[in-house]
Amino acid sequence: MDIPYTLDDALVAKRGELYAQLWGREPDFICHQTDSAVPHIDVYRFPKTEDESCPMPFRHVYITAGMSDVAMSVPDQFAESVASRIEISAYSDKVIMMQNGKMDFICSILHWMAHHPFRESTFFASSQTFQVGRPIVPDSEMTAYYFAETPIVGADRLFDHTPKAEGFVHLVPISEAERRLAVEAGSKALMELFHKHGVDPDFNLERKSAI
């Protein structure tokens, strides 16, 4: 990747401090990138808490750290409406471990997803969908992702606590039928469907498709 890039250790440390301030608790796990892929992206996991003054206290909160250090390849026709430097968030009711029991599955997905725009010279934006083409895990009805706007926390507060980020997308697993609805009828139709069926914006691989 022909992008001038140097890992800024001071920025990495500062970002961690700001994230802890934003979510009102310390992370219980940080998935550190161990290879040399650009940009360097870690994933923070903030646990559930009994302190209801914290944002999203009843969910595990995941957020990437470092994706926004490099601009995505946003086409000129979208430059005014799509942020080129973003981070990705996700909320989950429980921690999902991979089969080896040593790695947080959601951390792994966010890390892979955050590098995808740079590997493929593309971009992510809210209201997009991402087709996996198979169950995300065996026996799950979830076969794709929807990029929502990060819910609950206001955009200004997110930006105040996230150096370099100009935007956020929030990762929500969806079914193929839900993905088709979003593509064919628009994201508003998908949000109305979720509201009707009480579907929370969680990383939930166990729920049934709302269609």
C-alpha positions as CSV (number, residue, x, y, z in Angstrom):
1,M,0.0,0.0,0.0
2,D,1.6,3.2,-1.2
3,I,0.5,5.4,1.7
4,P,2.9,7.2,3.9
5,Y,2.2,5.7,7.3
6,T,4.0,5.6,10.6
7,L,2.5,4.1,13.8
8,D,2.2,6.8,16.4
9,D,2.6,5.2,19.8
10,A,1.5,8.4,21.6
11,L,-1.7,8.5,19.5
12,V,-2.4,4.8,20.3
13,A,-2.1,5.5,24.0
14,K,-4.2,8.7,23.8
15,R,-6.9,6.9,21.9
16,G,-7.1,4.2,24.6
17,E,-7.5,6.8,27.3
18,L,-10.2,8.7,25.3
19,Y,-12.1,5.4,24.7
20,A,-12.1,4.6,28.4
21,Q,-13.5,8.1,29.1
22,L,-16.1,7.7,26.4
23,W,-17.5,4.4,27.5
24,G,-17.0,5.1,31.2
25,R,-15.1,1.9,32.0
26,E,-11.7,0.3,31.3
27,P,-11.5,-2.3,28.5
28,D,-11.4,-5.9,29.7
29,F,-9.7,-7.0,26.5
30,I,-7.7,-5.4,23.7
31,C,-7.1,-7.3,20.5
32,H,-3.7,-6.0,19.4
33,Q,-2.7,-6.3,15.8
34,T,0.4,-8.4,15.5
35,D,1.2,-8.2,11.8
36,S,2.4,-5.2,9.7
37,A,-0.8,-4.5,7.8
38,V,-1.5,-0.8,7.3
39,P,-3.1,0.8,9.1
40,H,-2.3,-0.7,12.5
41,I,-5.8,-1.5,14.0
42,D,-6.5,-2.7,17.5
43,V,-10.0,-3.6,18.8
44,Y,-11.1,-2.6,22.3
45,R,-13.8,-4.5,24.2
46,F,-15.5,-2.7,27.1
47,P,-17.5,-5.1,29.4
48,K,-21.0,-4.8,30.7
49,T,-21.2,-2.8,33.9
50,E,-23.7,-2.2,36.7
51,D,-22.9,1.6,36.4
52,E,-25.9,2.8,34.5
53,S,-24.4,6.2,34.0
54,C,-22.0,4.7,31.4
55,P,-23.1,4.5,27.7
56,M,-24.5,1.0,26.9
57,P,-23.9,-0.5,30.4
58,F,-25.9,-3.6,29.6
59,R,-23.8,-4.6,26.5
60,H,-20.2,-5.4,25.7
61,V,-19.0,-2.6,23.5
62,Y,-16.5,-3.2,20.8
63,I,-14.7,-0.5,18.8
64,T,-11.8,-0.4,16.4
65,A,-8.8,1.8,17.1
66,G,-6.6,3.0,14.2
67,M,-8.8,2.4,11.1
68,S,-9.2,6.2,10.9
69,D,-5.5,6.8,10.7
70,V,-5.6,6.2,7.0
71,A,-8.3,7.4,4.6
72,M,-10.3,4.9,2.7
73,S,-10.7,5.1,-1.1
74,V,-13.9,7.0,-1.4
75,P,-14.9,7.9,-5.0
76,D,-15.0,11.6,-5.8
77,Q,-18.8,11.5,-6.4
78,F,-19.2,10.5,-2.7
79,A,-16.5,12.6,-1.2
80,E,-18.8,15.2,0.2
81,S,-21.3,12.7,1.8
82,V,-19.1,9.8,2.9
83,A,-16.4,10.1,5.6
84,S,-13.1,8.6,4.5
85,R,-11.7,8.1,8.0
86,I,-13.9,5.9,10.2
87,E,-14.0,3.5,13.0
88,I,-16.3,0.5,13.5
89,S,-18.3,-0.3,16.6
90,A,-20.5,-3.3,17.7
91,Y,-22.6,-4.1,20.7
92,S,-23.2,-7.6,22.1
93,D,-25.1,-9.2,24.9
94,K,-22.4,-11.8,25.4
95,V,-18.8,-12.5,24.5
96,I,-18.5,-15.0,21.7
97,M,-15.3,-17.1,21.7
98,M,-13.9,-18.8,18.7
99,Q,-13.7,-22.6,18.6
100,N,-10.1,-22.6,20.0
101,G,-11.4,-20.7,23.0
102,K,-8.5,-18.3,22.8
103,M,-9.9,-15.5,20.7
104,D,-12.9,-13.2,20.9
105,F,-14.9,-13.8,17.7
106,I,-16.4,-10.3,17.4
107,C,-12.9,-8.8,17.9
108,S,-11.6,-11.0,15.1
109,I,-14.5,-10.0,12.8
110,L,-14.1,-6.2,13.5
111,H,-10.3,-6.5,12.9
112,W,-10.8,-8.3,9.6
113,M,-13.6,-5.9,8.5
114,A,-11.6,-2.8,9.4
115,H,-8.8,-3.8,7.1
116,H,-11.1,-4.8,4.2
117,P,-11.4,-1.3,2.7
118,F,-7.6,-1.0,2.5
119,R,-7.1,-4.5,1.1
120,E,-9.7,-4.0,-1.6
121,S,-9.3,-0.2,-2.2
122,T,-13.0,0.4,-1.3
123,F,-14.9,2.1,1.4
124,F,-17.6,1.5,4.1
125,A,-20.5,3.9,4.9
126,S,-23.6,3.8,7.0
127,S,-26.6,2.1,5.3
128,Q,-24.3,-0.2,3.3
129,T,-24.6,-4.0,3.5
130,F,-21.8,-6.6,3.3
131,Q,-22.7,-10.0,1.9
132,V,-20.9,-13.0,3.4
133,G,-22.8,-15.6,1.3
134,R,-23.0,-18.2,4.0
135,P,-24.0,-18.5,7.7
136,I,-21.5,-16.3,9.7
137,V,-21.3,-19.3,12.1
138,P,-22.9,-22.8,11.5
139,D,-26.7,-22.9,11.9
140,S,-27.0,-19.2,12.1
141,E,-29.6,-17.4,9.9
142,M,-27.3,-14.4,9.8
143,T,-25.4,-14.4,6.5
144,A,-24.5,-10.7,6.0
145,Y,-23.8,-7.4,7.8
146,Y,-25.5,-4.1,7.9
147,F,-23.6,-0.9,8.6
148,A,-25.8,1.2,10.9
149,E,-24.9,4.5,12.5
150,T,-23.4,3.9,16.0
151,P,-26.5,4.1,18.2
152,I,-27.1,5.6,21.7
153,V,-23.9,7.7,21.8
154,G,-24.1,11.1,20.0
155,A,-21.8,11.7,17.1
156,D,-20.2,14.8,18.6
157,R,-19.3,12.8,21.7
158,L,-17.8,10.0,19.6
159,F,-15.7,12.4,17.6
160,D,-14.5,14.2,20.7
161,H,-13.1,10.9,22.0
162,T,-11.8,9.5,18.7
163,P,-8.8,11.3,17.2
164,K,-8.9,11.4,13.4
165,A,-12.2,9.8,12.9
166,E,-14.7,11.6,10.7
167,G,-17.4,9.0,10.8
168,F,-18.5,5.7,12.4
169,V,-20.3,2.6,11.2
170,H,-21.9,0.1,13.5
171,L,-21.8,-3.6,12.6
172,V,-25.1,-5.6,12.8
173,P,-25.4,-9.1,11.5
174,I,-28.4,-9.6,9.2
175,S,-30.1,-12.4,7.1
176,E,-30.0,-12.6,3.4
177,A,-33.7,-11.6,3.2
178,E,-33.0,-8.6,5.4
179,R,-30.1,-7.6,3.2
180,R,-32.2,-7.8,0.1
181,L,-34.8,-5.6,1.8
182,A,-32.1,-3.0,2.6
183,V,-30.8,-3.1,-1.0
184,E,-34.1,-3.0,-2.8
185,A,-36.3,-0.9,-0.5
186,G,-33.6,1.1,1.4
187,S,-32.2,1.2,4.8
188,K,-35.2,3.0,6.2
189,A,-37.3,-0.1,5.4
190,L,-34.9,-2.3,7.2
191,M,-34.9,0.0,10.3
192,E,-38.7,0.0,10.3
193,L,-38.7,-3.8,10.1
194,F,-36.3,-4.0,13.1
195,H,-38.4,-1.6,15.1
196,K,-41.5,-3.6,14.4
197,H,-39.9,-6.8,15.5
198,G,-37.9,-5.4,18.4
199,V,-34.5,-6.2,16.9
200,D,-31.8,-4.4,18.8
201,P,-28.6,-3.2,17.0
202,D,-26.6,-6.0,18.5
203,F,-24.0,-8.5,17.1
204,N,-26.5,-11.3,17.6
205,L,-25.9,-14.5,15.6
206,E,-28.7,-16.5,17.4
207,R,-31.7,-14.4,16.5
208,K,-34.2,-15.4,13.8
209,S,-34.5,-13.4,10.6
210,A,-37.3,-10.8,10.9
211,I,-38.4,-11.8,7.4
